[in-house]
Amino acid sequence: MSTENRTKAPEVTTAQGVVAGARHEGVAVFHRIPYAEPPIRTGRFAAPRPHAPWSGVRDATTAGPTVPQAERNLGAIDMSPYFGPGWVRGDDYLTLDVWTPDHALTPSPVREETALPVMVFVHGGGFVAGSTRASLYDGTAFARDGVVLVTLNYRLGIAGFLDLPGSPRNRGLLDVLAALRWVRENIAAFGGDPDQVTLFGQSAGATLTGAVIAAPESRGLVRRAIVQSGSGLGAFSPEQAARVTKAAAAALGIAPHAEAFDGVPDARLVEAASRLGGIDLHTTTAYDPLIGLSPFSLVADRQPADAIAAGSDIGNDSGSAADIDLLIGTNTEEGNLYLVPSGAYAASTMADVRTAAELSHPEPDLLIETYRTAHPGATPGRLRSAVMGDALFGAGSWALAGAHADRSSGTTYSYLFDWRSPALDGQLGATHTVELPFVFGLGPAPLRGPDALLGPGNPPSSLAPRMHAAWIRFARTGDPGWAPYDTRRRATMVIGSRWRVREDPRGVVRRAWER
């Protein structure tokens, strides 16, 4: 939403106090509403605590601080709309933004009966970057189309995901759950229906979304979930996490305990996290689910997909995802983002392809032959990208979709995004993150250009309206508009210049990843 021509929005009373946002062309937005106390007060390695009440009116007209993080870029492509401005300093960063139709704030005797569906977005960024300030996450289109859209910050890197004795595990995930509890308690005041909450996330945010629906704490907080290019197999084992903890403690010269880490300034933690590459996370029982791209992830004894398949939670055996509807999918060329902008795609050799296969699969020769069969005549760059993309997102999405379809009473839907961005001379393609502008219904102009995410030229004019509408339809009804996914037919909507339902569209390679 442009900051120009904004006027003051009606004040809204939350359980913690009154907030005043801004309005523009029928949409009201409230920035930096705290859902938890600043970690500097409660402990950066402690579980989040509800924010204390405040007196007076809290200004929510401008964006607030972001979680401590290093600057992140991916070479020749401009990813600032995705990652945001980086670290904007300030203590009160466990906050969220709310976008709602202006009319939803108008007092009405029938307002409760016409409460709007709520969509809560969890950003990606490899568990080390991202914030609500990223321009891609503008909620104007959602609000104009009758949805209350919430975006949130959560702790990243060492503070959010390093597994430390003396500290609760997965603090970034605990932040997401705390934000969902805030939504449950407060969203009706913004015109939203607390019983119709859809949690959706992309990349790391999608992996967190999968973990939320596999967690017992999510019961009553989420009705539906959308997993965009995440993984139900993306968690580190405790053994893998311990290796990262050991490396982080050594880099800082401190003991591997929460008390020692809590005495280190944020700037040093961020700097240390940026130097943690190259840790060998291959164990006798697990591969590195992030294939070396990030030293941080969820930590769990059981993968979320496995927990759902067993009818249990990631932390116990009491059952999970019982009645949550799920929409899940990936992009056809996920791995390109990690290779094309740096020039590694063009420089790839078959030795690089084999390394990628060895990092992620117990039978690398069989895996490579499977991809050769699926992509006749493919260059080493294309094969390497395909293996990386499925190691990171494809395998875990197939596992989560299958587990949910078999074990949940909710309905499962699948999509495959295949519109190819012409950026970087047409090489970027249907890569990781490229679906996001269409989901958010954004006009493509700020994202166009030779080094921009959508490249030069114009995407199909119907793509953003239709994809955005499908996501909203799912949030409102539990049905995005195509056939459900099951483990017999595996119906999948292929989304691109034209839309078509295909059964098991990547079955050859999917079967190669079945465990």
N, C-alpha and C positions, 0 to 999 in steps of 0.2 A: 504494500500500500504506500503510495506516495505521501511524503510528509507535507506536501503543498496542499493548501485549501482544506486542511483539517479543521474541524471544530470540536469542542469538548463534548464527550459522550456523557450520558447519564451516569451518575455515581451508582456503583453496585456494592451492596453489603455482603461480605463473605463472613465465614465463621471467625476469621482472624481480624477483620476490620474492613473499612470502606476503601474502595479503589476508584479512581477516576481515569478513564481512558480517553480515546479520541474517536471521532467518527468522520467518515469520508464516503460520499456517494452511497449511502445506505448500509454501510458496514461499520461496526464498532470494533475497535481493537484495544486490548489491554495488555501492555507489555510488563515484563519483569515482576509478575506477581509471585511472591515467595511461597513455595509449598513446604519448605523445610527451613530450619534455622541455618544461618551461615556456618559452614564447617569450622571456621576459625573459632567459633564459640563452643561448639559441641565436640570438636575433635575431628580432624580431617580423615581419620581412619576409624571413626565410629559410625554406627548406623544413623541414618537421618532421623531427626526429631521434628515434630510439627513446629511450625513457626509460632512464636509468641504473638498474642494479640497486640495491635497497635491502636493508638488513639488518633483522632483526626482523620484526614483523607490522604491516602497514599497516592502519589502521582504515578500513573501507569501509562503516560503518554509517549514515553521514549524508551528505546531499548536499553537494557542494563548490562552489567558485567558478564563475561563468559567464564567458563571453567578454565583454570590454568592449562595451557597447552602450547606446544611449539608450532611455529609456522609450518605449513605442510603444502607441498605442491608436487605435481607429477610431470614436470618437464614442459614440453611444448604446448600442452593444453591448459587453458585458463580454468582452474577449478575453484576459483574464489566464490562463485555463486553457490557451490556445494559446501566448502569448508567454512565459509564466512570469514570474518576479519582476523581470526586467530584469537590470541589472548587479549581481551579487553579487561583491564585489572579492576578489581573491586571484590569485597568480601561476600556480598549477598548475591551469589550466582546460582543457587539451587532454586531457580525460578521457572515460570512458564508464561507463555503468551496465549491469550484467548481471542479468537476472532468470531464474531457472531453477527447475524443480521440485526440492524438497528431496531427493527420492529419487535425483535424478541425481547428487548429490554423495556418495552412499553407495558405498563401495568394493564392487565386484562383479566376478567373473571374466567375466561376459558384458556388462559395461558398454560396452565398445567396440563390440560387435555391436548394441547397442540405443541407440547415440548418437542424440541428438535433432536435428531440423532447427533451424537457426539463422536468425533474422530480425534484420537490422540496420536500424534506422530512422534516417533523416536528416530533421531537422525543417525546417519552413519558417520564413518571417519576412522575405521580401523581401531576403535576403542581408545584412540589418542587425540582425536580432533573433532571439531564440529560444534555448532551452537544454534540457538533459535535465531540468531542474527543473520544466518545465511539467506540470501535473497531468494533462493529456490523455494523456501518454506513460507512464502507469503500466502496467507490463508484467505485472501480476499475472495477468490473464486468459490471456495467452499462455502463461505458465509453467504455470498450472493445466491447460492443454490440451495440454501436452507439447511446448512450444517453448522454446528458449533465446532470449530477447529481449535485444538490445543497443541502447541509445540512446547518442548521442554528441554532443559539442560540437565545433564547428569554427570557425575564425576568420571574423569577419564584417567588413563595411564596408571601411574603408580598409586595415586590416591583412590582411583576407582576400582582397579582390578588386580593389583598385586596381592597375592595370597600371603598374608602375614600372620604369624602367631600373635595373639593378643588383639586381633581385630576380626570383625565379622567378614566372611567371604563375600565376594561379588557386591561390593558397596555401590557400584554404578547401577547394578540391577535393583538393589534395595531403593535407590533413589527413584527409579522408574515406578516401582510399586508405591512409594510414598506419594508421588505425583498422582497416581491413579486413585489413591485414597482421598487426596485433595479434591480430585474431580468428583468422586462419589459424594463428597460432603457439600461441594460448592457449586457445581455446574448448573444446577437448576436456577440459580440466581442470574445466570447469563442466558437463560432460555433453553438449556439443554436437558435431555432426559437421562438421568443417571443410570437407568436400566437399559439404555441403548448405546453403550460405549463400544466403539471399535478401536482397538489398538492396532496401529500399523507402523511399520518401520522398514528401513532400507539398509542393506549391507550389515554393518555391526548392529544397527538399530533393529533390523529384521531378526538377527540372531537373538538379540535380547527379547524381542517379541515372542519368538518361539519358546524361550526359556520362561517367560512370564506365564504362558498358557500351560506350561508343564510344572508350574509352582503352586503349591497349595494356597499360598497367600493371595493368589489372584482371584480366588473364588468370590463371586459377587461383584467384582470390579470390572470385568470384561465380558461382553456378550459375543463379540466377533473379533477376528484378528486377520490382518493382512501381512504376509511375509514376502517382501520384495528383495530378491537376491540376498537371502540370508542362508543360514545353515542350521539344521537340527542336529548336526554332528560337529558343531564348531567349538565345543568346550575343551579346554585343557584338562587333562587328568591331574590329580593332586601331585603326582610325581613330576609331570611336566612343569606345573606351576612352581614347584619347589626349585627347579633349576633357574627359572626366571628370578625368583626371589633371591637366590644365592648370588646371581650375577648383579642384581640391583644393589644389594648390600655391599658387595665388593666394590662396585663403581663409586659408592658414596663413602666407603670406609667406615661403615657402621654395622651394628649387630642386626641380624635379620628378624627384627621384632618391631611391632607397631609403635612401641614407646620410643625407640630410637628414630624411626622414620618420622614420627610426629614432631621431632625437634629440628627437622631439616626444612628450610624455607622452600616455598613453592617453586621459585626460580631454579633452585638446585635440583629439585625432583623432576621438573620438566626437562632440564638439561641432561640429567642422568638417563631418563627414559629414552631420549633421542639417541643414546649411545648403546642401546641394548640389542642391536642387531647381531645376527650370526650365532645365536644360542642354539645348540643342537637339542631339539625337542623330540627326536625319534627315540622311542623306548621299545621294549620287547613286546608291549601290548598296544601301542598307539603310534600313529603318525602325527606330525604337526598339522592340525587342521587348517592352519593359516599359511602353510608352506613357507614360513620364514618372513612373511610380509609384515607381521606385527608380533611383538613379544607379549601382547596382552589379549586376553579373551576371558570369557566366563571360565570358572573353575567348577568342576562337578565330578562326583563319583560315577555318574551315569549321564550319557548324552540325553538332551531333551527328547529327541526322536525315539531313543530306546526306552525312555521312561514312559512316553505315551504308548508305544507299542506294547509295553508290559502292563499298561493300565495303572501306572504308579507315577509318583512325583520324582523330580530329580533329587529330592532329599529324603524321601521315605517311600512307603508302599501304600499310600492311602488313596491313590487314584488321581488323575489329572485330565484336563481338557475335556471333561465329560460332555458338555453340551455347547461348546464354543464352535461357531461356524468359522471356517478357515478358507481364505483365498491366498494362494501361494504360487510363486513363479520366478522365473529367471529371464535373462536376456541371452540371445543366441551367441554373442561374442563377448562374454563377460571379461575374459582375460586380456582383451586388446588394450584396456586402459592401463594395464601394468607393463605393457611392452611397447606399444606404438609411440607414445609421446617421448620416450627416452631413446628411441632408435633401436631398441633391443629386438623388436619384432622383425625388422628387416635384416638384422645381423644374426638372427637365430640359426643354429645348426641342428643336425639330428642329435648331436651330443647334448644340446640343451633340452631337446625334447625328452631324451632318455632321463636326464637329471630330474626334470619335472615329474616324470612317471615314477621314478624311484622314490621321490620324496613323498608320494601320496598313495602308492598302490603296491600290494605284495607281489603282483605279477606284471612288472613293467613291460616286458616284451609283448605279452598278450594285450595289454592296454594299448600300446602303440599300434599294434596290428589292427585292433578294433577301430581306432581313429583313422587309420589309413583306409580301411574299408568304408567307413562312414563318410570320408572326405577324399575321394579319389583325386590324385594329382595335387593334393594340398602341399603348400610350401612348409618348411620347418617352422616358420613363424606362426602359420595358421594352426599347425598341430600343437605347438607349444602353448599357444593361447587357449586352444580348446581343452587341453589337459588341465591347465591351471584353472580355467573357469569352472570346470566341473569338480576339481578337487576342492576349490573354495566354496562353491555355491550349488552346483548341480547335484552332486551326490547327496549332500545334506538336505536339499530341498525335496528330492525324490524320497528320501527316507522319511522325512517329516510328513509329506503328503500321504505316503502309503500307510504310515502308522496312524495318522489321524483318520483316514478313510476307513481303516479296519476297526479302530477301537473307540472312536468318539461317536456319540449320538448326534453331534453337530454335523453339518454338511461340509464337504470339501470341494473346492473348485481350484482349477489349475489354469495358468496362462503361460505363454512363451512370447516374449517381446522380440520382434525381429526387424523393426524399422532401422535402417542403417544410416547413421549420421555421416554426412559427407566431409566432416572435419578432417584436417591433416591429409588432404588429397584423397579423401575417401577411405582411408585406412582405419579410422576409428570405429566405424560400423556400429552394430547393435551392442555396444559395450556396456560395461558396468556404469550405472547411474543415469544412462541416457533416457530412461523412461520417466524419470522424476518430473521434468517440466510438464509432461503430458498428464500425469496423475494430478498435479496441482492446478491444471487448467491454465497455465501461464501463457501469455502472449510470448512468442519466441524471440521477439526483436532483441532483448538484452543478451540473449544466448547465441546469437548468430554471428558468424565471422569465421575466417579461416582457422583461427586457433581457439574458437569457442566450442562449447559442448555440442551444439547442434549444427555447427559448420555453416558454410555459406548457403544461400538459397533458402527455400521455404519447405518445411515439412508438409505432408498432406494436411489440408485445412481442416479435415474432419477428425484427425487423430486425437488432438487434445480434448475437444468437446466429448468425443465418444468414450475415451478412456476415463476421463474425469467423471463422466456420468455413470460408468459401470462401477467405479469405486464407491460412489455415493449410493447407487442402488443397492450394492452389497451391504453398506453400512445401515441403510434404512430397512431392508427386507431380508438380508441374508442370501440373496440371489443376485449375482452380477449380470445375469442375462444369458447364460449358456449352461450346457449340461454339466451336472456334477461329476467329480472325479471319483473313480473307484479303482481297485487294484485289478479289475478284470479288463475294463475298456480304457482306462486312463485318459478320458476325454480332456482335451487341453485346447483352450482358445489361443490360436496364434494371432498376435496383434501386430499389425503393421500397416502398409499401404492398403491392404485389404484384410478383413477379419475372416477367419475360418476355423471351425472346430476340427481337430485331428485327434485320432486315437494314438496315444503313446508316440508322439512325433519324433522322439529321440530314443526309441526303445533299444536300438543296437548298443549305444554307449551306456544307456541307463543300466542295462543288465550287466555290463562289465563292472559296474560299481556296486552291485548288490553284494552284501556281506553274508 
